[in-house]
Amino acid sequence: MDLERVNQEVEKFHQLIERKEVLKAEGRLYTGVDLGTSSIVLSVVDEGGQFVAGAFEKAHAIRDGIVVDYVDAVRITKRLKEDLEARLGQDLDIAAAAVVPGADPSTKEVVENILEGAGFFAAKVFEEPEAAAFMLGIDSGAVVDIGGGTTGISLLEEKKLVDSFDEATGGHHMNLVLSGAYQLDYDQAEEKKIRDKMEVFPVIKPVAEKMATIVKNFLAGRQVEALYLVGGATDFPQMEGLFASLTGIKTQKPKYPLYITPMGIALALLEDQDG
């Protein structure tokens, strides 16, 4: 992975979201929709592979990789889509999404229905770590996508997905620990986790160690040269060192890991359509 390149791209995308800006697009637009446990993120890429817009909103429509509030998921996705269309001055017609590794066909069908309910043509549903690998530009290694609800692992060899695994441990579980430790409600715990990363990490470290142990156990006996951490729950400065220490595998994490998967979904869709 060219970490410098990835970080530059993610920084630009982050600024598009923060400033609610759009860039001049080239040709048709492709949208990646990441339906997460704590947020929904849309990324838009043009035919040239340039990210031209993005949108983010907190949401609780998904829990542990399962859609628990279909109506809210459709409502938020549609609102973000319409906002982006207004700023871009053109329609967003084709989109893809992603699910946790090993999700059953019914979950994929529900995700497709959410996209269609929001006004998209649902072109594809990828696995989350597989989509992230497109953004990272990696051929081989293990992509570990830790979102609000789950720890998902995808093992890649020569750009092909050879195995995957998912377990229900994520940022949601960190929030529960923080809620008890600081006597906060759930939303306050989420805000503190994001705001006070250095302070809270010792408190949620056991949860992070469980995540790393899940990865270690899944990869036991396999030859893996590198781990790549993505997903909002990995956004702590200490995570790379903790994973490297517990797994014994070189570990890398890009900036704003929350955005890697939605950006990867859009790029994977672009490549799929070109192919």
Disulfide bonds with the S-S distance in Angstrom:
none
